[in-house]
Amino acid sequence: MPKKPVKPAAAPAVKKPGKKKAQLLRGMKDTLPQEQHYWEYLRDGVVQASRAYGYDRIDVPMMEEYGLFVRSVGTTSDIVEKEMYVFETKGEDTVALRPEFTAGMCRAYIEHGMMNQPQPLKLWTDGAIFRYDRPQAGRYRQFHQSDWEIMGSPQPALDAELISLGQHLLNDLGLQVTVFVNSIGCRECRPNYISVLREYLKEHKKNLCETCKLRMVKNPLRVLDCKEEACRMITTEAPHTVDNLCEACREHFMKVLEYLDEGEIQYRLQPRLVRGLDYYSRTTFEFVLKSEENEPSPAAIIGGGRYDYLIEDLGGPGHVPAVGMAMGMERVILAIKEAAVPVAEAPKPDVFLAQIGETARKRALKMFEELRKAGIAVASNISKNGLSDQLSLANRAQAKLTLILGQKEMMDNTIIIRDMNTTSQETIGQDKLIASLKKRLSDM
């Protein structure tokens, strides 16, 4: 059992606010309004793909018991050793902000008796993830993932189906990708491979980085995941996991590849692909951009694999095989921008409602809602009173028509319709407004 983390020191006394400008914490990011259409585009794609493949949404808390992640992710993983946000609550419970989704989703599966539902269970979610890591392109200390899990079946067809979902989702988003695949075996055959790998690494120990010298003893598989150039060169000639699989794991992996072939999913075998979390078994995979696939350490935008023992290890009801994957949303958005994928911005309003005077402003509040309920895309800004300011806003919003409601119109129960392209205007009765707008817009 890992040592309980040291209780953080008491926070310093809060100073009175000074004149120092408030600033964003390092590794955090604001998503501004002009960026939101990329997020909407990505989330719409995720929702559509998840529904098409039969996944049900689940939401799990951002904070869980610290031990949940230690037991699942592994004590030797970078996440537990370096990256988790861990703290003690006022009730002296040791908790952590979630560094990934799978552990929490497995906990929910166990706690809510989901094993009693028809299996396999297909779940998806998305949201914020927290890791104390060096900020880099597309990766922040608070970032976001979309996550898919299939629980309750050992079928290799599900590994392939999950990879197919990732492939077609990324293609539909406008990205060209390659999937790297490997198998790291099971608890029966992996110990033999680890022994073979450790013997190989001993011959090259002096050239390994200091971290991998420790990994060689604690968890040699993690050496295969090292990004240091010296370690990468050494592991290039390391024994392959697929050459040391038991018969059951070899058969499972061959079936996964056959399903991928049948589904015309292009893949590349990657013998060093072990992923960075301890719970993986058998199939592992990562999606990388085609433009980066030949680089020494391409950044994965989706990563996943099978984890047949995790639910059982967390106290689940016996053996519950499972497979899952997670997508880094910031990295995908960065790739979409770099690939210049055309992403539509928020729809422009067809109509802008301008008002002049207090009485008209009060009427405009109700009229705005009437137009919206009638299905007319309308915009307004009731904080403005001058007509010229509001016409400028209508032009900026690219509205086709502007409605002008002033004191005279209120007395006459009329309203002015201004064509923003020709600047022609017509006064009509307010009771005929919606019918008139619909006809005009359909003719434009």
C-alpha positions as CSV (number, residue, x, y, z in Angstrom):
1,M,0.0,0.0,0.0
2,P,1.5,3.4,-1.0
3,K,2.3,5.8,1.7
4,K,-0.3,8.3,2.5
5,P,0.6,11.7,0.9
6,V,2.0,14.3,3.3
7,K,-0.6,16.7,4.5
8,P,0.0,20.1,2.8
9,A,1.2,22.9,5.0
10,A,-1.4,25.4,6.2
11,A,-2.2,28.1,3.7
12,P,-0.6,31.4,4.3
13,A,-2.6,34.2,5.8
14,V,-4.8,35.9,3.1
15,K,-3.4,39.3,2.3
16,K,-5.7,42.2,1.6
17,P,-6.3,42.8,-2.1
18,G,-3.7,45.0,-3.6
19,K,-3.4,46.6,-7.0
20,K,-1.8,43.6,-8.6
21,K,-3.7,42.5,-11.7
22,A,-5.5,39.1,-11.4
23,Q,-3.9,36.5,-13.6
24,L,-4.6,33.0,-14.8
25,L,-2.8,30.2,-13.0
26,R,0.0,28.5,-15.0
27,G,-1.2,25.6,-17.0
28,M,-4.9,26.8,-17.0
29,K,-6.7,28.2,-20.0
30,D,-9.7,30.4,-20.7
31,T,-11.9,29.3,-23.6
32,L,-13.1,32.6,-25.0
33,P,-16.3,33.2,-27.0
34,Q,-14.5,33.3,-30.3
35,E,-13.2,29.8,-29.7
36,Q,-16.5,28.2,-28.7
37,H,-17.5,27.2,-32.2
38,Y,-14.6,24.8,-32.3
39,W,-15.8,23.2,-29.1
40,E,-19.3,23.0,-30.3
41,Y,-18.2,21.4,-33.5
42,L,-16.1,18.8,-31.6
43,R,-18.8,18.0,-29.0
44,D,-21.5,17.6,-31.7
45,G,-19.2,15.1,-33.5
46,V,-18.6,13.2,-30.2
47,V,-22.3,13.1,-29.4
48,Q,-23.3,11.9,-32.8
49,A,-20.7,9.2,-32.9
50,S,-21.5,8.0,-29.4
51,R,-25.2,7.7,-30.2
52,A,-24.5,6.0,-33.5
53,Y,-22.4,3.3,-31.8
54,G,-24.9,2.8,-29.0
55,Y,-23.2,4.4,-26.0
56,D,-25.1,5.9,-23.1
57,R,-23.8,9.0,-21.3
58,I,-22.6,8.9,-17.7
59,D,-21.1,11.7,-15.6
60,V,-18.8,11.0,-12.7
61,P,-17.4,13.4,-10.1
62,M,-14.2,15.4,-10.7
63,M,-13.0,14.4,-7.2
64,E,-12.6,10.8,-6.0
65,E,-10.9,9.0,-3.2
66,Y,-7.1,9.1,-3.7
67,G,-6.7,5.3,-3.3
68,L,-9.0,4.7,-6.3
69,F,-6.5,6.1,-8.7
70,V,-3.5,4.5,-6.9
71,R,-5.2,1.1,-7.2
72,S,-6.1,1.6,-10.9
73,V,-3.5,3.7,-12.5
74,G,-0.6,2.2,-10.6
75,T,1.9,3.4,-8.0
76,T,4.8,3.5,-10.6
77,S,2.8,5.6,-13.2
78,D,3.8,9.2,-13.8
79,I,0.3,10.2,-12.9
80,V,0.6,8.9,-9.3
81,E,4.2,9.7,-8.8
82,K,4.2,13.3,-10.3
83,E,1.0,14.5,-11.7
84,M,-2.0,14.0,-9.4
85,Y,-3.6,16.9,-7.5
86,V,-4.0,15.3,-4.1
87,F,-5.2,17.0,-0.9
88,E,-6.8,16.4,2.4
89,T,-10.3,17.6,3.1
90,K,-11.5,19.2,6.4
91,G,-12.8,15.8,7.3
92,E,-9.3,14.4,6.9
93,D,-10.2,12.3,3.8
94,T,-7.4,12.1,1.2
95,V,-8.9,12.9,-2.2
96,A,-7.7,13.7,-5.7
97,L,-8.9,15.5,-8.7
98,R,-9.5,13.0,-11.5
99,P,-6.4,12.5,-13.7
100,E,-8.4,10.2,-16.1
101,F,-12.0,8.8,-16.4
102,T,-11.7,5.0,-16.5
103,A,-11.2,4.5,-12.7
104,G,-14.2,6.6,-11.8
105,M,-16.4,4.9,-14.4
106,C,-15.4,1.5,-13.1
107,R,-16.2,2.6,-9.6
108,A,-19.6,3.8,-10.7
109,Y,-20.1,0.4,-12.6
110,I,-19.5,-1.4,-9.3
111,E,-21.3,0.9,-6.9
112,H,-24.5,1.1,-9.0
113,G,-24.7,-2.6,-9.7
114,M,-24.4,-2.1,-13.5
115,M,-23.2,-5.7,-13.9
116,N,-26.9,-6.6,-13.5
117,Q,-27.8,-4.8,-16.7
118,P,-27.5,-6.5,-20.1
119,Q,-23.8,-6.8,-20.9
120,P,-21.7,-5.5,-22.4
121,L,-22.4,-2.0,-21.1
122,K,-21.3,0.9,-23.4
123,L,-20.7,4.2,-21.7
124,W,-19.3,7.6,-22.7
125,T,-18.6,10.9,-21.0
126,D,-16.5,14.1,-21.4
127,G,-15.2,16.8,-19.1
128,A,-12.2,18.3,-17.3
129,I,-9.2,16.3,-16.3
130,F,-6.4,17.5,-14.0
131,R,-2.7,16.7,-14.1
132,Y,0.2,18.6,-12.7
133,D,2.4,18.4,-15.7
134,R,4.6,20.8,-17.7
135,P,2.2,22.8,-20.0
136,Q,2.7,22.1,-23.7
137,A,0.9,22.5,-27.0
138,G,-2.6,21.2,-26.6
139,R,-2.1,20.0,-23.0
140,Y,-2.8,22.0,-19.9
141,R,-3.0,21.2,-16.2
142,Q,-6.8,21.4,-16.5
143,F,-7.7,19.9,-19.9
144,H,-10.6,18.0,-21.3
145,Q,-11.2,14.4,-22.6
146,S,-14.0,12.5,-24.2
147,D,-14.0,8.9,-23.0
148,W,-15.7,5.7,-24.1
149,E,-15.8,2.4,-22.1
150,I,-17.2,-1.1,-23.0
151,M,-17.6,-3.2,-19.8
152,G,-18.6,-6.8,-19.5
153,S,-17.2,-8.7,-22.6
154,P,-13.9,-10.2,-23.7
155,Q,-14.8,-10.2,-27.4
156,P,-12.0,-8.9,-29.6
157,A,-14.7,-7.5,-32.0
158,L,-15.3,-4.8,-29.4
159,D,-11.6,-3.7,-29.4
160,A,-12.0,-3.3,-33.1
161,E,-15.3,-1.5,-32.9
162,L,-13.9,1.0,-30.4
163,I,-11.0,1.6,-32.8
164,S,-13.4,2.0,-35.6
165,L,-15.4,4.6,-33.7
166,G,-12.2,6.6,-33.1
167,Q,-11.1,6.3,-36.7
168,H,-14.5,7.5,-38.2
169,L,-15.0,10.2,-35.6
170,L,-11.6,11.8,-36.3
171,N,-12.2,11.4,-40.1
172,D,-15.6,13.0,-39.8
173,L,-14.0,15.9,-37.9
174,G,-11.7,16.4,-40.9
175,L,-8.5,14.8,-39.6
176,Q,-6.4,12.2,-41.3
177,V,-5.0,9.8,-38.8
178,T,-3.2,6.5,-38.3
179,V,-3.8,4.0,-35.5
180,F,-0.9,2.2,-33.8
181,V,-1.8,-1.1,-32.2
182,N,-0.1,-3.7,-30.0
183,S,-0.8,-6.3,-27.5
184,I,0.9,-6.4,-24.1
185,G,-0.5,-9.8,-23.0
186,C,-2.2,-10.9,-19.9
187,R,-1.3,-11.9,-16.3
188,E,-0.3,-15.3,-17.5
189,C,2.2,-14.4,-20.2
190,R,3.3,-10.9,-19.3
191,P,5.6,-12.0,-16.4
192,N,7.7,-14.0,-18.8
193,Y,7.9,-11.1,-21.2
194,I,8.9,-8.7,-18.3
195,S,11.7,-11.1,-17.4
196,V,13.0,-11.2,-20.9
197,L,12.8,-7.4,-21.2
198,R,14.5,-6.9,-17.9
199,E,17.4,-9.1,-19.0
200,Y,17.7,-7.1,-22.2
201,L,17.6,-3.7,-20.4
202,K,20.3,-4.8,-18.0
203,E,22.7,-5.1,-20.9
204,H,22.0,-1.4,-21.7
205,K,21.5,0.0,-18.2
206,K,24.3,2.5,-18.2
207,N,22.8,4.2,-21.2
208,L,19.3,4.5,-19.8
209,C,18.0,7.8,-18.3
210,E,17.9,7.9,-14.5
211,T,14.1,7.5,-14.4
212,C,14.3,4.3,-16.6
213,K,17.0,2.8,-14.4
214,L,14.4,2.8,-11.6
215,R,11.6,1.7,-14.0
216,M,13.7,-1.3,-15.0
217,V,13.4,-2.6,-11.5
218,K,9.8,-1.5,-10.7
219,N,8.0,-1.8,-14.0
220,P,10.2,-2.5,-17.1
221,L,7.2,-2.0,-19.4
222,R,7.3,1.7,-18.6
223,V,10.8,2.0,-20.2
224,L,9.2,1.2,-23.6
225,D,7.1,4.4,-23.1
226,C,10.0,6.7,-22.4
227,K,10.4,9.7,-24.7
228,E,14.1,10.2,-24.0
229,E,16.1,9.7,-27.2
230,A,18.7,7.4,-25.6
231,C,16.0,5.2,-24.2
232,R,14.1,5.2,-27.4
233,M,17.2,4.0,-29.3
234,I,17.7,1.2,-26.8
235,T,14.1,0.0,-26.9
236,T,14.1,-0.1,-30.7
237,E,15.9,-3.4,-30.5
238,A,14.1,-4.6,-27.4
239,P,12.1,-7.9,-27.5
240,H,8.6,-7.5,-28.8
241,T,5.6,-8.2,-26.6
242,V,3.8,-9.9,-29.5
243,D,6.6,-12.5,-29.7
244,N,6.0,-13.5,-26.1
245,L,2.2,-13.8,-25.9
246,C,0.4,-16.9,-24.7
247,E,-1.8,-18.7,-27.1
248,A,-5.0,-17.1,-25.9
249,C,-3.6,-13.6,-26.1
250,R,-2.1,-14.3,-29.6
251,E,-5.4,-15.5,-30.8
252,H,-7.2,-12.5,-29.3
253,F,-4.8,-10.1,-31.0
254,M,-5.0,-11.8,-34.4
255,K,-8.8,-11.6,-34.3
256,V,-8.6,-7.8,-33.5
257,L,-6.4,-7.3,-36.5
258,E,-8.7,-9.4,-38.7
259,Y,-11.7,-7.3,-37.7
260,L,-9.7,-4.1,-38.4
261,D,-8.8,-5.5,-41.8
262,E,-12.4,-6.4,-42.5
263,G,-13.5,-2.9,-41.5
264,E,-10.8,-1.3,-43.7
265,I,-9.2,0.4,-40.7
266,Q,-5.6,1.3,-41.6
267,Y,-3.3,0.5,-38.7
268,R,0.4,0.0,-38.0
269,L,1.9,-2.5,-35.5
270,Q,3.8,-0.6,-32.9
271,P,5.8,-3.1,-30.7
272,R,6.8,-0.4,-28.1
273,L,3.2,0.7,-27.5
274,V,2.4,-0.1,-23.8
275,R,0.5,3.1,-22.7
276,G,1.3,4.8,-19.4
277,L,-1.2,3.2,-17.1
278,D,-0.8,0.0,-15.2
279,Y,-4.3,-1.4,-15.7
280,Y,-4.0,-2.2,-19.4
281,S,-3.9,-5.8,-20.7
282,R,-3.9,-7.3,-24.2
283,T,-4.8,-4.7,-26.8
284,T,-3.3,-1.2,-26.6
285,F,-3.7,1.5,-29.3
286,E,-3.1,5.1,-30.1
287,F,-4.3,7.5,-32.8
288,V,-1.8,10.0,-34.2
289,L,-2.0,12.5,-37.1
290,K,-0.8,11.1,-40.4
291,S,1.5,14.1,-40.7
292,E,3.2,13.0,-37.5
293,E,3.2,9.2,-37.7
294,N,6.8,8.9,-38.7
295,E,8.1,11.3,-36.0
296,P,10.1,9.8,-33.1
297,S,7.4,10.5,-30.5
298,P,4.2,11.6,-32.1
299,A,1.5,13.0,-29.8
300,A,-1.5,10.7,-29.4
301,I,-4.9,12.4,-29.8
302,I,-6.7,9.2,-28.8
303,G,-5.3,6.4,-26.7
304,G,-6.8,3.3,-25.1
305,G,-6.8,-0.4,-24.7
306,R,-8.2,-3.4,-22.9
307,Y,-8.3,-3.6,-19.1
308,D,-9.7,-7.0,-18.2
309,Y,-8.7,-7.0,-14.5
310,L,-9.4,-3.5,-13.3
311,I,-13.0,-3.9,-12.2
312,E,-12.2,-7.0,-10.3
313,D,-9.2,-5.3,-8.7
314,L,-11.4,-2.5,-7.5
315,G,-13.8,-4.9,-5.7
316,G,-16.1,-5.7,-8.6
317,P,-18.1,-8.9,-8.9
318,G,-15.5,-11.3,-10.2
319,H,-13.9,-11.1,-13.7
320,V,-15.4,-8.3,-15.8
321,P,-13.3,-7.8,-19.0
322,A,-13.5,-4.3,-20.5
323,V,-11.9,-2.0,-23.1
324,G,-11.9,1.8,-23.4
325,M,-10.3,4.9,-24.9
326,A,-10.0,8.6,-24.2
327,M,-9.5,11.5,-26.6
328,G,-7.7,14.7,-25.7
329,M,-10.1,17.5,-26.8
330,E,-7.6,20.4,-26.8
331,R,-5.2,18.4,-29.0
332,V,-8.0,17.6,-31.4
333,I,-9.1,21.2,-31.7
334,L,-5.4,22.2,-32.2
335,A,-5.2,19.7,-35.0
336,I,-8.5,20.9,-36.6
337,K,-7.1,24.5,-36.6
338,E,-3.7,23.4,-38.1
339,A,-5.5,21.4,-40.8
340,A,-7.6,24.4,-41.6
341,V,-10.8,22.4,-41.3
342,P,-13.7,24.7,-42.2
343,V,-15.7,25.0,-38.9
344,A,-18.9,27.1,-39.1
345,E,-19.3,29.8,-36.5
346,A,-22.5,30.3,-34.5
347,P,-25.5,31.0,-36.8
348,K,-26.1,34.6,-37.6
349,P,-29.5,36.2,-36.6
350,D,-32.0,36.8,-39.4
351,V,-33.6,39.7,-37.5
352,F,-32.3,42.4,-35.2
353,L,-34.8,44.1,-32.9
354,A,-34.0,47.8,-32.2
355,Q,-35.9,49.9,-29.8
356,I,-36.0,53.6,-28.9
357,G,-37.3,54.9,-25.6
358,E,-38.3,53.3,-22.3
359,T,-41.8,52.2,-23.4
360,A,-40.5,50.5,-26.5
361,R,-37.7,48.8,-24.5
362,K,-40.4,47.2,-22.2
363,R,-42.4,46.0,-25.3
364,A,-39.2,44.8,-26.9
365,L,-38.6,42.3,-24.1
366,K,-41.9,40.5,-24.8
367,M,-41.6,40.9,-28.6
368,F,-38.1,39.2,-28.6
369,E,-39.6,36.2,-26.9
370,E,-42.6,36.1,-29.3
371,L,-40.2,36.1,-32.2
372,R,-38.0,33.4,-30.7
373,K,-40.9,31.1,-30.0
374,A,-42.1,31.6,-33.6
375,G,-38.8,30.1,-34.8
376,I,-37.3,33.4,-36.0
377,A,-33.5,33.8,-35.3
378,V,-33.5,37.2,-33.5
379,A,-30.9,39.3,-31.7
380,S,-31.2,42.5,-29.7
381,N,-29.4,44.7,-27.3
382,I,-31.8,46.5,-25.0
383,S,-28.9,48.3,-23.2
384,K,-28.6,50.5,-26.3
385,N,-31.0,53.4,-26.9
386,G,-29.6,55.2,-29.9
387,L,-30.8,53.9,-33.3
388,S,-27.5,54.4,-35.0
389,D,-25.7,52.3,-32.4
390,Q,-28.3,49.5,-32.8
391,L,-28.1,49.6,-36.6
392,S,-24.3,49.2,-36.3
393,L,-24.9,46.2,-34.1
394,A,-27.3,44.8,-36.6
395,N,-24.7,45.2,-39.4
396,R,-22.0,43.6,-37.3
397,A,-24.4,40.6,-36.6
398,Q,-25.1,40.4,-40.3
399,A,-28.8,40.4,-39.7
400,K,-30.9,40.5,-42.8
401,L,-33.7,42.7,-41.4
402,T,-33.9,45.2,-38.5
403,L,-37.1,45.9,-36.7
404,I,-37.4,49.5,-35.4
405,L,-39.8,50.1,-32.5
406,G,-40.0,53.7,-31.2
407,Q,-42.5,56.0,-29.4
408,K,-44.6,56.6,-32.5
409,E,-44.8,52.9,-33.4
410,M,-45.9,52.1,-29.8
411,M,-48.7,54.7,-30.1
412,D,-49.8,53.3,-33.5
413,N,-49.2,49.7,-32.6
414,T,-46.9,49.4,-35.7
415,I,-43.3,48.5,-36.3
416,I,-40.8,49.4,-39.0
417,I,-39.0,46.6,-41.0
418,R,-35.7,47.7,-42.5
419,D,-34.0,45.6,-45.2
420,M,-30.3,45.8,-44.2
421,N,-29.1,45.2,-47.7
422,T,-31.2,47.7,-49.6
423,T,-31.9,50.1,-46.6
424,S,-35.6,50.2,-47.8
425,Q,-38.2,50.4,-45.0
426,E,-41.8,49.5,-44.5
427,T,-44.2,50.1,-41.6
428,I,-46.7,47.3,-40.7
429,G,-49.0,46.5,-37.9
430,Q,-47.5,44.6,-35.0
431,D,-50.2,41.9,-35.3
432,K,-48.9,41.1,-38.8
433,L,-45.2,41.0,-37.9
434,I,-44.5,37.3,-37.6
435,A,-46.3,36.4,-40.8
436,S,-44.6,39.2,-42.7
437,L,-41.1,38.2,-41.4
438,K,-41.5,34.6,-42.3
439,K,-42.6,35.5,-45.8
440,R,-39.8,38.0,-46.3
441,L,-37.1,35.7,-45.0
442,S,-38.3,32.8,-47.2
443,D,-38.0,35.1,-50.2
444,M,-34.5,36.3,-49.4
